[in-house]
Amino acid sequence: MATSLDADVRPIIPDDIARIVIAPKSYTDDATIYGAFKWLRDNMPLGIAQVPGYDPIWVVTKHADIKEVERNGKLFHNADHNPILVDQASDAFTREINGGSIRILSSLTYMDPPEHASYRTLTSNWFLPGRISKLEEQIRVLARKSVDNLLSFDGECDFVRDFALHYPLRVIMTLFGVPPEDEPRMLKLTQEFFGVHDPEEQRPEMATDPVVAAKQWAASIEDFYTYFDKLSADRRENPTDDLLSLIANSRINGAPIPRNEANGYYVAIATAGHDTTSSSTAGGLHGMMLYPENWAKVKADPSLIPGLVDEAIRWTSPVKHFMRNATADTQVRGMDIRAMERLMICYPSGNRDEAVFADADRFDITRSPNPHIAFGFGPHMCLGQHLAKLEMRILFEELLPHLESVELAGDPRMVETNFVGGYKALPIRFKRS
């Protein structure tokens, strides 16, 4: 790994470091990706990655710089270019099939001011803490059923595949209004949607295609749209009190929400609404197995569970990046950023920034304060953060009293992705209390 700083006025990240940060496979190994991020924070906290086949991009690794870019939605746009980093060939394919536009999904991620605020407002009240807190008992019933299922295993299971994937899925789909029998379909589509770079998640007919990521992304979106078109039409005819009905019957500037924008909302909720929570839940348990003093502390004092939740989210950082582009010439950390240059916001790096988090690589449920940016920051901060934390708190409140001990029963495996993802497998052995 490189150890010297390029002296160019426009700092160019050493090739080995740049390739690690961009490559989806790097995110399957903590030592590799967090080692690269640490090198950058120490030596080149804001530099340009020039990797063949990709646009040159500024890589933003420091907590303060990430917040600076995120808070200014007018100066740093999401969607003048692709808000997700893929190679140039994939972007070209997307434009080819989408009438020249990179906006293949009309979700909040692909929106900038003032459009973004108009669409965010449609559901912002639904996700407020006071509204979410009223769902606690409903969610607790689902958590107890999930815990009972876990305890039915004979002391050994895969915590991800047998448990963590299903509880957040059940919660969000119940609140969303998707029938239980369709949950396996939603899970499969989500895994394909976020796993476009993972050979185990790629559709067989696309696996060897040079632009498999873009093609599978587009195909997954189309499958989601086909499903939600029918459900959305039903909710317009027969509205209920679920989140899907709220969106389906929303209006923008006095007119019904357009099909693409409604479906963009549905896809975002049906994917990120559970995948990130599953990853963080698994990360919380894994962190306590690696640093068992945390297990002892929270078992002795359940009031530490909210701290466990926040630390699990920080330590796992399921959202790996989003892209921004400058709308005008500006500066970040004293560096000249030119209009339309792209910036990669590296949340896992910001959440391990030693300037903010003491002993940042350590899992510590008593960490306070814990100003992690795993949910983003500023106008694009995650709408569902309060729901995610409530789900995790309730789950650990219901699970921990039933477990005397837990240990790894095999190697954890991570999804191959530089965008959104986390644990693919977490084999455990446990003793019931």
Long-range contacts (C-beta under 8 A, 24 or more apart in sequence): 1-35, 1-36, 1-39, 2-39, 3-39, 3-43, 5-43, 5-44, 6-44, 6-47, 10-48, 10-335, 10-336, 11-44, 11-46, 11-47, 11-48, 11-335, 12-47, 12-48, 12-50, 13-40, 13-44, 13-47, 13-48, 13-49, 13-50, 13-59, 15-50, 15-51, 18-49, 18-50, 18-51, 18-59, 19-51, 21-49, 21-59, 21-344, 21-346, 21-418, 22-49, 22-51, 22-54, 22-85, 22-344, 22-418, 23-418, 24-197, 24-198, 24-416, 24-417, 24-418, 24-419, 25-197, 25-416, 26-418, 27-320, 27-414, 27-415, 27-416, 27-417, 27-418, 27-421, 28-413, 28-414, 28-415, 28-416, 29-414, 33-348, 34-348, 34-349, 34-352, 34-361, 37-61, 37-346, 37-348, 37-349, 37-352, 38-352, 40-349, 41-349, 41-353, 41-354, 45-333, 46-332, 46-333, 46-335, 49-344, 53-87, 53-88, 53-89, 54-85, 54-87, 54-88, 55-81, 55-88, 55-342, 56-341, 56-342, 57-85, 57-323, 57-341, 57-342, 57-343, 57-344, 58-332, 58-335, 58-337, 58-341, 58-342, 58-343, 58-344, 59-343, 59-344, 59-346, 60-332, 60-343, 60-344, 60-345, 60-346, 61-346, 61-349, 61-350, 61-353, 62-333, 62-349, 62-350, 62-353, 62-355, 63-350, 63-351, 63-353, 63-355, 63-356, 63-371, 63-373, 64-353, 64-355, 64-356, 65-332, 65-333, 66-345, 66-346, 66-347, 66-350, 66-373, 66-377, 67-350, 67-373, 67-377, 67-378, 68-332, 69-324, 69-332, 69-343, 69-345, 70-324, 70-345, 70-373, 70-376, 70-377, 70-378, 70-380, 70-381, 71-377, 71-378, 71-379, 72-378, 73-112, 73-113, 73-116, 73-378, 73-379, 73-380, 74-113, 74-327, 75-326, 75-327, 75-328, 75-330, 76-324, 76-325, 76-326, 76-327, 76-343, 77-112, 77-324, 77-325, 77-327, 78-109, 78-110, 78-111, 78-112, 78-116, 78-322, 78-323, 78-324, 78-380, 79-103, 79-109, 79-110, 79-111, 79-112, 80-112, 80-325, 80-327, 80-340, 81-323, 81-325, 81-340, 81-342, 82-323, 83-109, 83-110, 83-322, 83-323, 83-324, 84-109, 84-321, 84-322, 84-323, 84-419, 85-321, 85-323, 85-344, 85-418, 85-419, 86-213, 86-214, 87-211, 87-213, 89-210, 89-211, 89-214, 90-211, 90-213, 90-214, 91-214, 93-211, 93-214, 93-215, 94-214, 94-217, 94-218, 97-218, 104-217, 104-218, 104-221, 105-221, 105-264, 105-267, 106-258, 106-260, 106-261, 106-263, 106-264, 107-264, 107-265, 107-267, 107-268, 108-264, 108-265, 108-268, 108-380, 108-383, 109-268, 109-322, 109-380, 110-264, 113-379, 116-379, 116-380, 117-379, 118-252, 118-253, 119-252, 119-261, 119-265, 120-379, 120-383, 122-246, 122-247, 122-250, 122-252, 122-257, 122-265, 123-243, 123-246, 123-247, 123-265, 123-383, 124-383, 126-243, 126-246, 127-383, 127-384, 127-386, 127-387, 128-386, 129-386, 132-386, 132-387, 132-390, 133-390, 135-175, 135-387, 135-390, 136-390, 136-394, 138-174, 139-171, 139-390, 139-391, 139-394, 140-394, 140-398, 142-167, 142-170, 142-171, 142-174, 143-167, 143-391, 143-394, 143-395, 143-397, 143-398, 143-399, 144-398, 146-170, 146-395, 147-395, 147-398, 147-399, 147-402, 150-399, 151-402, 151-432, 155-429, 155-430, 155-431, 155-432, 156-409, 156-427, 156-428, 156-429, 156-430, 157-427, 157-428, 157-430, 158-425, 158-426, 158-427, 158-428, 159-282, 159-285, 159-426, 159-427, 159-428, 160-278, 160-282, 160-423, 160-424, 160-425, 160-426, 161-425, 164-278, 164-279, 164-281, 164-282, 164-423, 164-426, 165-278, 167-278, 167-281, 167-391, 167-395, 168-273, 168-274, 168-275, 168-277, 168-278, 168-281, 168-388, 168-391, 169-274, 169-278, 171-274, 171-387, 171-391, 172-269, 172-270, 172-273, 172-274, 172-277, 172-387, 173-270, 173-274, 175-242, 175-243, 175-387, 176-242, 176-243, 176-244, 176-269, 176-270, 176-273, 177-231, 177-235, 177-240, 177-242, 177-243, 177-244, 177-245, 178-231, 178-244, 178-270, 182-227, 185-227, 186-270, 189-220, 189-223, 189-224, 189-270, 189-271, 190-270, 190-271, 190-274, 190-275, 192-216, 192-219, 192-220, 193-217, 193-220, 193-221, 193-224, 193-267, 193-271, 194-271, 194-275, 194-415, 194-417, 194-419, 194-420, 194-421, 195-415, 195-416, 195-417, 195-421, 196-220, 196-417, 197-416, 197-417, 197-418, 198-415, 198-416, 198-417, 198-421, 198-424, 199-416, 200-424, 201-415, 221-267, 224-263, 224-266, 224-267, 224-270, 225-263, 225-267, 228-262, 228-263, 228-266, 228-267, 228-270, 229-259, 229-263, 231-266, 232-262, 232-263, 232-266, 243-269, 269-384, 271-420, 272-319, 272-382, 272-384, 272-420, 273-384, 273-387, 275-318, 275-420, 275-421, 275-422, 276-318, 276-319, 276-388, 276-420, 276-422, 277-388, 277-391, 277-392, 278-422, 278-423, 279-316, 279-318, 279-421, 279-422, 279-423, 280-309, 280-312, 280-313, 280-316, 280-318, 280-374, 280-388, 280-392, 280-422, 281-312, 281-392, 281-395, 282-316, 282-422, 282-423, 282-426, 283-312, 283-313, 283-315, 283-316, 283-318, 283-422, 283-423, 284-308, 284-309, 284-311, 284-312, 284-315, 284-316, 284-392, 284-396, 285-406, 285-426, 285-428, 286-408, 286-412, 286-423, 286-426, 287-311, 287-312, 287-315, 287-316, 287-363, 288-363, 288-365, 288-406, 289-406, 289-407, 289-408, 289-428, 290-363, 291-362, 291-363, 291-364, 294-363, 294-364, 294-365, 295-405, 295-406, 297-365, 297-366, 298-365, 298-396, 298-400, 299-400, 302-397, 302-400, 302-401, 304-365, 304-366, 305-393, 305-396, 305-397, 305-400, 306-389, 306-393, 307-365, 307-366, 307-367, 307-368, 307-370, 308-365, 308-396, 309-389, 309-392, 309-393, 309-396, 310-367, 310-370, 310-372, 310-389, 311-363, 311-364, 311-365, 311-367, 311-370, 312-392, 313-372, 313-374, 313-375, 313-388, 313-389, 313-392, 314-351, 314-357, 314-367, 314-370, 314-372, 314-374, 315-351, 315-363, 316-374, 316-422, 317-347, 317-348, 317-351, 317-372, 317-374, 318-374, 318-420, 318-421, 318-422, 319-347, 319-374, 319-375, 319-376, 319-419, 319-420, 320-346, 320-347, 320-348, 320-417, 320-418, 320-419, 320-420, 320-421, 321-345, 321-346, 321-347, 321-418, 321-419, 322-376, 322-380, 347-373, 347-374, 347-376, 401-433, 402-432, 402-433, 403-430, 403-431, 403-432, 403-433, 404-430, 404-431, 404-432, 404-433, 405-430, 405-431, 406-430, 406-431
